[in-house]
Amino acid sequence: MTDTAATSDRTYGAASGRAEETAARGAASGGPEAQGAPWEELVVSALLGTDRRTPPAGVLAPGKDASTALLDAAAFHTVRRRAGLLPARAAARPEPAPRDTRRPLPEPARQRLVQLLADRAAPAGAGGRRGTAPDLTELLPQWLATAGTYDYRAPASVLPALLDAARARTDLRPGALKFAGPRGLWLARLNPDWKFALRGAPGGSALPDVHDADVVRALWQEGLFVERVTLLGAVRAAGSEAALELLASTWSTERAEDRLMFLDSLRTGLSGVDEPFLEQALSDRSRNVRATAAELLSALPHSALAGRMAARAATCVSLDRTGDGPTIAVEAPHECDADMQRDGVVAVPPAGRGERSWWLGQLVEAAPLAVWPERLGGRPPEEIVTLAVQDGWRDELHAAWCRAAVRQRDAHWSRVLLGPPSAPPATGPGTSSFAERAKLLAALEPGERAEWVAAFIAAHGLSEAFQLLGVCAVPWADPLGRAVVDALDIAREAGSYPWSFSGVMGLAERCLDPAEASRLELLTATPDETESASPGAGGYWSEAFQRLVSTLRLRATIQTELAPPDTAITGPAA
């Protein structure tokens, strides 16, 4: 027996066939087969071949060649191992899943959800951005958001696929965990792949009565992180002081990342009641916690920190009347002392920034905007932003005012800094950055926001409006929706390069009012290609508008499927 593979095949192929005969003979004779040899040694001899690895001494017997003895021993051990296998001890049953008292999901909506969850696993490009079929993957977030408005509970059969989807896409997690509810959290404890749900967005656990102090304290001290975050939010909704007392009871023993998350949750319902706790957090050992506490305090215009920042900023910015007309004089800080750093000013600037401009921006950003009309001659914001700024400090000062308006959610200053939508972005009173403009827009009411972006698109087209569209409420209001469609139609008629508008077209599929589907039918025809048109542009535009129409109609169907039988369809369109 010299061939390794042959020896192995003979061992495993013949062992079972002669197992009973050899085992009975070995047991009756009490010979070497009965005593046996370690199974691992038999396997090694079989894999290497008996000419390269002699079987254990207990296997060899007079009158037998080594390979036959090895097979006999393997057969005997096979039976012995099988007969000696003990059944595993039964694991303890998990606790029953908690009850979910929310309303059941209508059957058509359940079937649609199954379809959306199945489509998310399709290979990339299966739906693609070509063709006329809706992209179901992009409809899943809207389906979850719409279902959340009706307070449905997730069917038990879809929970595994729902948690898998949320694991793969972080943008789905808040909606998916809210929809999964307490049963989703219960299930997540049984699978390590879903552990994200145990530390993820609030809404996945059944809460006790927030007025039961003993039960609340027990859950706060012993619960999972996601349960504690959810509990803190519920207690805070019932009363800020009680939530702060709960938070303070374990603050010194919490991990830095947990302290940061708890502190960040105070953004909702932030008020002057939170100021003493936030002032204490300014001395926290974690830099991120200190920075967040300072940011929250600066969002409270009457806080002590806001007052300190206002005093510092006022010494840096003043009105100069010595010239032909009033101008703004700026004298940036010359140092960043310990008190400034405690109040959240970061001393070391990022690469490419000067220290003094970096410190100035932070002071102005954290100062209440109400300080500037008084400081600058009683002028309203509309006049302040038109004043000339000396020594090239205009961009730095206006950018800091933009950040302050966003932080303080001041609609008046945001409106002024945005300027008229018809003005070229580079000449606006605030910032030419579209990311910053999008943040300023978020401080406006949804209707005003939509009208401003619609007017911007009418004046400048779609190429510069993508980030601005992302902050508009869904579904888009009529003026905005019509402005987007009109701009796409103009690009289509002009034979513009169609692929450059694919991002806006994708937004339109998710954000246009489904009622626009009928009006868009005319745009699904393939236009005649002009001499200057991009090759194949007409077919692409036709496909894109067909897909847009079919997506809008599917969203309307989803809305109908999700609407409870006794409820009128008044919620947001899917």
C-alpha positions as CSV (number, residue, x, y, z in Angstrom):
1,M,0.0,0.0,0.0
2,T,2.0,2.9,-1.3
3,D,-0.4,5.4,-2.7
4,T,-1.8,8.0,-0.2
5,A,-5.0,8.8,-2.0
6,A,-5.8,5.1,-2.5
7,T,-5.2,4.4,1.1
8,S,-7.5,7.3,2.2
9,D,-10.3,6.2,-0.2
10,R,-10.1,2.6,0.9
11,T,-10.1,3.6,4.6
12,Y,-13.3,5.8,4.4
13,G,-15.0,3.8,1.7
14,A,-14.5,0.4,3.4
15,A,-14.8,1.4,7.0
16,S,-18.5,1.6,7.1
17,G,-19.0,-1.6,5.0
18,R,-17.1,-3.8,7.4
19,A,-17.8,-1.9,10.6
20,E,-20.3,-4.3,12.1
21,E,-18.4,-7.4,11.3
22,T,-15.0,-6.1,12.6
23,A,-16.5,-4.5,15.7
24,A,-18.3,-7.7,16.7
25,R,-15.1,-9.7,16.1
26,G,-12.9,-7.2,17.9
27,A,-15.2,-7.0,20.9
28,A,-15.5,-10.8,21.2
29,S,-11.8,-11.4,20.9
30,G,-10.6,-8.6,23.2
31,G,-7.6,-8.2,20.8
32,P,-6.0,-5.0,19.7
33,E,-9.0,-4.0,17.7
34,A,-11.1,-3.9,20.9
35,Q,-8.5,-1.7,22.6
36,G,-8.1,0.5,19.6
37,A,-5.8,3.4,19.0
38,P,-6.4,7.1,19.0
39,W,-8.6,8.1,16.1
40,E,-6.3,10.9,15.0
41,E,-3.4,8.5,14.6
42,L,-5.5,6.3,12.3
43,V,-6.5,9.3,10.2
44,V,-2.9,10.4,9.8
45,S,-1.8,6.9,8.7
46,A,-4.7,6.7,6.3
47,L,-3.9,10.1,4.7
48,L,-0.2,9.6,4.4
49,G,-0.3,5.9,3.5
50,T,0.9,3.0,5.6
51,D,4.3,2.9,3.8
52,R,5.0,6.5,5.0
53,R,3.3,6.4,8.4
54,T,3.2,3.0,10.1
55,P,-0.1,2.4,11.9
56,P,-0.1,2.5,15.7
57,A,1.3,-0.6,17.4
58,G,-2.0,-1.6,18.8
59,V,-3.5,-1.9,15.3
60,L,-0.9,-4.3,13.8
61,A,-1.7,-8.0,14.3
62,P,0.0,-11.2,13.1
63,G,-1.1,-12.4,9.7
64,K,-2.5,-9.0,8.6
65,D,-0.8,-6.6,6.3
66,A,-0.7,-3.0,7.6
67,S,-3.4,-1.6,5.3
68,T,-5.9,-4.3,6.2
69,A,-5.3,-3.8,9.9
70,L,-5.8,-0.1,9.5
71,L,-9.1,-0.6,7.8
72,D,-10.3,-3.0,10.5
73,A,-9.3,-0.6,13.2
74,A,-11.0,2.3,11.4
75,A,-14.2,0.3,11.1
76,F,-14.2,-0.7,14.8
77,H,-13.6,2.9,15.9
78,T,-16.4,4.2,13.6
79,V,-19.0,2.0,15.3
80,R,-17.6,2.8,18.7
81,R,-17.6,6.6,18.1
82,R,-21.2,6.4,16.8
83,A,-22.5,4.2,19.6
84,G,-20.7,6.4,22.2
85,L,-22.1,9.7,21.0
86,L,-24.1,11.4,23.8
87,P,-27.0,13.7,22.9
88,A,-26.3,17.3,23.5
89,R,-27.9,19.0,26.5
90,A,-31.0,21.0,25.5
91,A,-30.4,24.7,25.6
92,A,-32.7,26.8,27.7
93,R,-35.6,28.3,25.9
94,P,-35.4,32.0,25.3
95,E,-38.0,34.2,27.0
96,P,-41.1,34.7,25.0
97,A,-41.1,37.7,22.6
98,P,-42.9,40.7,24.1
99,R,-46.3,41.7,22.8
100,D,-46.6,44.3,20.2
101,T,-50.0,46.0,20.5
102,R,-49.7,48.1,17.4
103,R,-52.2,47.6,14.5
104,P,-51.5,44.7,12.1
105,L,-50.2,45.4,8.7
106,P,-52.7,45.1,5.8
107,E,-52.0,42.0,3.7
108,P,-51.4,43.9,0.4
109,A,-48.8,46.1,2.3
110,R,-47.2,42.9,3.7
111,Q,-46.8,41.4,0.3
112,R,-45.3,44.6,-1.0
113,L,-42.8,44.7,1.8
114,V,-41.8,41.2,1.1
115,Q,-41.2,42.2,-2.6
116,L,-39.1,45.3,-1.5
117,L,-37.0,43.2,0.9
118,A,-36.4,40.5,-1.7
119,D,-35.4,43.1,-4.4
120,R,-32.7,44.6,-2.1
121,A,-30.7,41.4,-2.5
122,A,-30.7,41.5,-6.3
123,P,-27.3,41.8,-8.0
124,A,-26.0,45.3,-8.7
125,G,-27.4,46.5,-11.9
126,A,-30.3,44.0,-12.0
127,G,-32.7,46.9,-11.9
128,G,-30.0,49.3,-13.1
129,R,-30.6,52.9,-13.9
130,R,-31.6,52.0,-17.4
131,G,-34.9,50.5,-18.3
132,T,-38.4,51.6,-17.3
133,A,-38.9,49.6,-14.1
134,P,-38.9,51.4,-10.7
135,D,-35.9,50.9,-8.5
136,L,-37.5,49.1,-5.6
137,T,-34.5,49.4,-3.4
138,E,-34.9,53.1,-3.2
139,L,-38.6,52.8,-2.3
140,L,-37.9,50.8,0.9
141,P,-37.0,53.8,3.0
142,Q,-40.1,55.6,2.0
143,W,-42.2,52.5,2.6
144,L,-40.9,52.3,6.1
145,A,-41.4,56.0,6.7
146,T,-45.0,55.8,5.5
147,A,-45.8,52.7,7.6
148,G,-44.4,54.5,10.6
149,T,-47.0,57.2,10.3
150,Y,-49.8,54.6,10.8
151,D,-48.1,52.8,13.7
152,Y,-48.1,49.3,12.2
153,R,-46.4,46.4,13.7
154,A,-44.1,44.3,11.6
155,P,-45.3,40.8,10.7
156,A,-43.1,38.2,12.5
157,S,-42.3,36.5,9.2
158,V,-40.5,39.5,7.7
159,L,-38.4,40.4,10.8
160,P,-35.3,38.4,9.8
161,A,-35.2,40.0,6.3
162,L,-35.9,43.4,7.7
163,L,-33.0,43.2,10.2
164,D,-30.7,41.9,7.4
165,A,-31.7,44.9,5.3
166,A,-31.0,47.3,8.2
167,R,-27.7,45.6,8.8
168,A,-26.6,46.2,5.2
169,R,-27.9,49.8,5.0
170,T,-27.4,52.2,7.9
171,D,-29.9,54.7,6.4
172,L,-32.7,52.1,6.9
173,R,-32.0,51.5,10.6
174,P,-34.1,54.1,12.3
175,G,-37.2,53.3,10.2
176,A,-36.6,49.5,10.2
177,L,-36.0,49.3,14.0
178,K,-39.0,51.4,14.7
179,F,-41.2,49.2,12.5
180,A,-39.6,46.0,13.9
181,G,-40.6,47.2,17.4
182,P,-40.0,45.2,20.6
183,R,-40.1,41.8,18.8
184,G,-37.3,42.9,16.5
185,L,-35.1,43.8,19.4
186,W,-35.9,40.5,21.1
187,L,-34.9,38.6,17.9
188,A,-31.8,40.7,17.5
189,R,-30.5,39.3,20.8
190,L,-30.5,35.8,19.3
191,N,-28.2,36.5,16.4
192,P,-24.8,38.2,16.6
193,D,-25.3,39.5,13.0
194,W,-28.0,41.8,14.3
195,K,-26.2,43.2,17.4
196,F,-26.3,46.7,15.8
197,A,-30.0,46.8,16.8
198,L,-29.1,46.6,20.4
199,R,-27.1,49.8,20.3
200,G,-28.9,51.4,17.4
201,A,-31.7,53.9,17.0
202,P,-34.4,54.3,19.7
203,G,-37.8,52.9,19.3
204,G,-37.1,49.2,19.5
205,S,-38.0,48.3,23.0
206,A,-41.1,48.3,25.1
207,L,-40.8,51.0,27.7
208,P,-42.1,50.9,31.3
209,D,-44.4,53.6,32.7
210,V,-42.0,56.6,32.9
211,H,-43.7,57.7,36.2
212,D,-42.8,54.5,37.9
213,A,-39.5,55.6,39.4
214,D,-38.3,52.2,40.6
215,V,-38.8,50.5,37.3
216,V,-37.3,53.4,35.3
217,R,-34.2,53.4,37.5
218,A,-33.8,49.6,37.2
219,L,-34.0,49.8,33.4
220,W,-31.6,52.7,33.3
221,Q,-29.0,50.9,35.4
222,E,-29.4,47.4,33.8
223,G,-30.8,47.9,30.3
224,L,-29.1,47.7,27.0
225,F,-27.8,50.9,25.6
226,V,-30.6,51.3,23.0
227,E,-33.1,50.7,25.8
228,R,-31.5,53.4,27.9
229,V,-31.4,55.9,25.1
230,T,-35.1,55.3,24.3
231,L,-35.9,55.5,28.0
232,L,-34.1,58.8,28.4
233,G,-36.0,60.2,25.5
234,A,-39.3,59.1,26.9
235,V,-38.6,60.4,30.4
236,R,-37.4,63.7,28.8
237,A,-40.7,64.0,26.9
238,A,-42.4,63.7,30.3
239,G,-40.2,66.3,32.0
240,S,-36.7,67.6,31.4
241,E,-35.7,67.8,35.0
242,A,-36.5,64.1,35.7
243,A,-34.4,63.1,32.6
244,L,-31.5,65.2,33.8
245,E,-31.6,63.6,37.3
246,L,-31.6,60.2,35.7
247,L,-28.6,61.1,33.5
248,A,-26.7,62.6,36.4
249,S,-27.2,59.5,38.5
250,T,-24.7,57.4,36.4
251,W,-22.9,60.1,34.4
252,S,-19.5,59.7,36.1
253,T,-19.5,55.9,35.4
254,E,-20.5,56.0,31.7
255,R,-18.1,55.4,28.9
256,A,-17.1,58.5,26.9
257,E,-18.9,57.4,23.7
258,D,-22.1,56.8,25.7
259,R,-21.9,60.2,27.5
260,L,-21.6,61.7,24.0
261,M,-24.7,59.9,22.7
262,F,-26.7,60.8,25.8
263,L,-25.6,64.4,25.6
264,D,-26.5,64.5,21.9
265,S,-30.0,63.3,22.7
266,L,-30.6,66.5,24.7
267,R,-30.9,68.4,21.3
268,T,-34.5,67.4,21.3
269,G,-36.4,69.8,23.5
270,L,-33.3,71.7,24.5
271,S,-34.1,74.5,26.9
272,G,-32.7,76.6,29.7
273,V,-33.5,73.8,32.2
274,D,-30.5,71.9,30.6
275,E,-28.0,74.7,31.1
276,P,-26.6,73.7,34.6
277,F,-26.0,70.1,33.5
278,L,-24.4,71.3,30.2
279,E,-22.2,73.8,32.1
280,Q,-20.9,70.9,34.2
281,A,-20.2,68.9,31.0
282,L,-17.9,71.7,29.9
283,S,-15.3,70.2,32.3
284,D,-15.8,66.6,31.1
285,R,-12.6,64.6,30.5
286,S,-13.7,63.8,26.9
287,R,-12.9,66.5,24.4
288,N,-15.9,65.5,22.2
289,V,-18.3,65.7,25.2
290,R,-17.0,69.2,26.0
291,A,-17.4,70.3,22.4
292,T,-21.0,69.0,22.2
293,A,-21.9,70.6,25.5
294,A,-20.5,74.0,24.3
295,E,-22.4,73.7,21.0
296,L,-25.7,73.0,22.8
297,L,-25.1,75.9,25.2
298,S,-24.4,78.3,22.4
299,A,-27.7,77.3,20.9
300,L,-29.4,78.7,24.0
301,P,-29.2,82.5,23.4
302,H,-29.7,83.3,27.0
303,S,-27.2,80.9,28.5
304,A,-24.1,82.0,30.4
305,L,-21.8,80.5,27.7
306,A,-23.7,82.4,24.9
307,G,-23.1,85.6,26.9
308,R,-19.4,84.9,27.4
309,M,-19.1,84.2,23.7
310,A,-21.0,87.4,22.8
311,A,-18.7,89.5,24.9
312,R,-15.6,88.0,23.3
313,A,-17.0,88.3,19.7
314,A,-18.1,91.9,20.4
315,T,-14.5,92.9,21.1
316,C,-13.5,91.5,17.7
317,V,-16.1,93.0,15.5
318,S,-17.1,96.7,15.6
319,L,-18.5,99.5,13.4
320,D,-16.1,102.0,11.9
321,R,-17.6,105.4,10.9
322,T,-14.3,107.1,10.1
323,G,-14.5,106.6,6.3
324,D,-16.9,107.7,3.6
325,G,-19.4,105.3,5.0
326,P,-19.8,102.9,7.9
327,T,-17.8,99.7,7.6
328,I,-17.1,96.7,9.8
329,A,-13.7,96.5,11.5
330,V,-12.4,93.1,12.6
331,E,-9.7,92.5,15.1
332,A,-9.3,88.7,15.5
333,P,-8.2,87.2,18.8
334,H,-4.4,87.1,19.5
335,E,-4.6,84.1,21.8
336,C,-6.9,81.2,22.8
337,D,-6.8,81.2,26.6
338,A,-7.9,78.4,28.9
339,D,-11.3,80.0,29.5
340,M,-12.0,80.1,25.7
341,Q,-11.0,76.4,25.4
342,R,-13.3,75.4,28.2
343,D,-16.1,77.1,26.4
344,G,-15.5,75.0,23.3
345,V,-13.0,77.0,21.3
346,V,-10.6,74.6,19.6
347,A,-7.1,76.0,19.9
348,V,-5.3,74.2,17.1
349,P,-6.6,75.0,13.6
350,P,-6.9,72.5,10.8
351,A,-4.2,72.4,8.1
352,G,-4.2,75.5,5.9
353,R,-6.1,77.8,8.4
354,G,-4.6,80.6,10.3
355,E,-4.9,80.6,14.1
356,R,-6.6,84.0,14.4
357,S,-9.2,83.5,11.7
358,W,-9.9,80.0,13.2
359,W,-10.5,81.5,16.6
360,L,-12.6,84.4,15.3
361,G,-14.9,82.1,13.3
362,Q,-15.6,80.0,16.4
363,L,-16.4,83.0,18.6
364,V,-18.8,84.6,16.1
365,E,-20.4,81.2,15.4
366,A,-21.1,80.7,19.1
367,A,-22.3,84.2,19.8
368,P,-26.1,84.9,19.8
369,L,-27.1,86.6,16.5
370,A,-29.1,89.1,18.5
371,V,-25.9,90.8,19.6
372,W,-25.0,92.2,16.1
373,P,-27.9,94.7,15.5
374,E,-27.0,96.4,18.7
375,R,-23.3,96.2,18.2
376,L,-23.4,97.5,14.6
377,G,-25.5,100.7,15.0
378,G,-29.0,99.3,15.4
379,R,-29.1,98.0,11.9
380,P,-31.3,95.0,11.0
381,P,-29.6,91.9,9.5
382,E,-30.6,93.0,5.9
383,E,-28.3,96.0,6.3
384,I,-25.6,94.3,8.3
385,V,-24.8,91.8,5.6
386,T,-24.4,94.6,3.0
387,L,-21.8,96.5,5.0
388,A,-18.2,96.4,3.7
389,V,-15.8,94.5,5.9
390,Q,-12.3,95.8,6.3
391,D,-9.0,94.0,5.6
392,G,-10.5,91.0,3.7
393,W,-12.4,89.6,6.7
394,R,-15.8,89.5,4.9
395,D,-15.8,85.9,3.8
396,E,-14.7,84.7,7.3
397,L,-17.2,86.8,9.1
398,H,-20.2,86.0,6.8
399,A,-19.3,82.2,6.9
400,A,-19.4,82.4,10.7
401,W,-22.8,84.1,10.7
402,C,-24.1,81.4,8.4
403,R,-22.9,78.7,10.9
404,A,-24.5,80.7,13.7
405,A,-27.8,80.9,11.9
406,V,-27.8,77.2,11.3
407,R,-26.9,76.4,14.9
408,Q,-29.5,78.7,16.3
409,R,-32.1,77.8,13.6
410,D,-32.7,81.5,13.1
411,A,-35.0,81.8,10.0
412,H,-34.6,85.6,9.7
413,W,-30.8,85.5,9.5
414,S,-30.9,82.4,7.3
415,R,-33.2,84.1,4.8
416,V,-31.0,87.2,4.7
417,L,-27.8,85.2,4.3
418,L,-29.3,83.2,1.5
419,G,-30.2,86.3,-0.4
420,P,-32.6,86.3,-3.4
421,P,-32.6,83.0,-5.3
422,S,-32.1,84.9,-8.5
423,A,-28.7,86.2,-7.4
424,P,-25.6,84.3,-8.7
425,P,-24.3,82.0,-5.9
426,A,-20.9,83.7,-6.0
427,T,-22.3,87.1,-5.2
428,G,-24.7,86.2,-2.5
429,P,-24.6,88.0,0.9
430,G,-23.7,84.8,2.8
431,T,-21.8,81.8,1.4
432,S,-21.4,80.4,-2.1
433,S,-21.1,76.9,-0.7
434,F,-24.1,74.8,-1.7
435,A,-23.6,72.6,1.4
436,E,-23.9,75.7,3.6
437,R,-26.8,77.1,1.6
438,A,-28.6,73.8,2.1
439,K,-28.1,74.1,5.9
440,L,-29.5,77.6,5.8
441,L,-32.5,76.5,3.9
442,A,-33.2,73.9,6.5
443,A,-33.9,76.7,9.0
444,L,-36.8,77.9,6.9
445,E,-40.4,76.6,6.9
446,P,-40.9,73.8,4.3
447,G,-43.1,75.9,2.1
448,E,-40.7,78.8,1.9
449,R,-37.8,76.4,1.4
450,A,-39.5,74.9,-1.6
451,E,-40.4,78.2,-3.1
452,W,-36.8,79.5,-2.8
453,V,-35.3,76.4,-4.4
454,A,-38.0,76.5,-7.2
455,A,-37.0,80.1,-7.9
456,F,-33.3,79.2,-7.8
457,I,-33.8,76.4,-10.4
458,A,-35.8,78.7,-12.6
459,A,-32.9,81.2,-12.5
460,H,-29.9,78.9,-12.6
461,G,-31.1,75.5,-13.8
462,L,-30.6,72.1,-12.2
463,S,-26.9,71.6,-12.4
464,E,-26.2,73.6,-9.2
465,A,-29.4,72.7,-7.3
466,F,-28.8,69.1,-6.4
467,Q,-27.8,69.6,-2.8
468,L,-30.5,72.2,-2.3
469,L,-33.2,69.7,-3.4
470,G,-32.0,67.3,-0.8
471,V,-33.2,69.4,2.1
472,C,-36.7,70.0,0.7
473,A,-39.7,68.2,2.3
474,V,-41.1,65.1,0.6
475,P,-43.2,65.1,-1.5
476,W,-42.1,68.3,-3.1
477,A,-44.5,71.1,-3.1
478,D,-46.2,72.0,-6.4
479,P,-44.0,75.0,-7.3
480,L,-40.8,73.0,-6.7
481,G,-42.0,69.8,-8.5
482,R,-43.1,71.8,-11.5
483,A,-39.8,73.7,-11.6
484,V,-37.8,70.5,-11.6
485,V,-40.0,68.9,-14.3
486,D,-39.8,72.0,-16.4
487,A,-36.0,72.1,-16.1
488,L,-35.7,68.5,-17.1
489,D,-38.0,69.1,-20.0
490,I,-35.8,72.0,-21.2
491,A,-32.7,69.8,-20.9
492,R,-34.5,67.1,-22.9
493,E,-35.6,69.4,-25.6
494,A,-32.1,70.9,-25.9
495,G,-30.6,67.5,-26.4
496,S,-28.4,67.9,-23.4
497,Y,-26.1,65.2,-22.2
498,P,-28.8,63.1,-20.3
499,W,-26.6,61.2,-17.9
500,S,-25.6,64.4,-16.1
501,F,-29.2,64.7,-14.9
502,S,-29.4,61.1,-13.5
503,G,-29.0,62.2,-9.9
504,V,-31.8,64.8,-10.2
505,M,-34.0,62.2,-12.0
506,G,-33.4,59.8,-9.1
507,L,-34.4,62.4,-6.6
508,A,-37.5,63.2,-8.6
509,E,-38.5,59.5,-8.5
510,R,-38.4,59.6,-4.7
511,C,-39.7,63.1,-4.1
512,L,-42.1,64.3,-6.7
513,D,-45.8,64.2,-5.8
514,P,-47.3,61.0,-7.3
515,A,-50.1,63.1,-8.6
516,E,-47.6,64.5,-11.2
517,A,-47.6,61.1,-13.1
518,S,-50.4,62.0,-15.5
519,R,-48.7,65.3,-16.4
520,L,-45.5,63.5,-17.2
521,E,-46.9,61.1,-19.7
522,L,-46.3,63.5,-22.6
523,L,-42.5,63.4,-21.8
524,T,-42.2,59.6,-22.2
525,A,-42.2,59.8,-26.0
526,T,-38.8,59.7,-27.7
527,P,-37.9,63.2,-28.9
528,D,-36.4,63.9,-32.3
529,E,-32.7,64.1,-32.0
530,T,-31.2,67.4,-33.2
531,E,-27.9,67.7,-34.8
532,S,-26.3,69.0,-31.6
533,A,-27.9,66.4,-29.4
534,S,-25.8,63.7,-27.6
535,P,-26.0,60.4,-29.4
536,G,-28.7,58.2,-27.9
537,A,-30.0,61.0,-25.7
538,G,-33.5,60.8,-26.9
539,G,-33.9,57.1,-26.0
540,Y,-32.3,57.7,-22.6
541,W,-34.7,60.6,-21.8
542,S,-37.7,58.5,-22.9
543,E,-36.6,55.6,-20.6
544,A,-35.9,58.0,-17.7
545,F,-39.3,59.6,-17.9
546,Q,-41.1,56.2,-18.3
547,R,-39.3,55.0,-15.2
548,L,-40.3,58.2,-13.4
549,V,-43.9,57.8,-14.3
550,S,-44.0,54.1,-13.3
551,T,-42.3,54.9,-10.0
552,L,-44.7,57.7,-9.1
553,R,-47.7,55.3,-9.9
554,L,-46.1,52.6,-7.7
555,R,-45.7,55.1,-4.9
556,A,-49.3,56.0,-5.1
557,T,-50.2,52.3,-5.0
558,I,-48.0,51.8,-1.9
559,Q,-49.8,54.7,-0.2
560,T,-53.2,53.1,-0.9
561,E,-51.9,49.7,0.3
562,L,-50.6,51.2,3.6
563,A,-53.7,53.3,4.4
564,P,-55.8,51.6,7.1
565,P,-59.3,50.8,5.8
566,D,-60.9,53.3,8.2
567,T,-58.4,56.1,7.5
568,A,-58.4,58.6,4.8
569,I,-55.1,59.0,2.8
570,T,-53.8,62.1,4.5
571,G,-50.2,61.1,5.3
572,P,-47.1,61.7,3.3
573,A,-47.0,60.1,-0.1
574,A,-44.9,56.9,-0.3
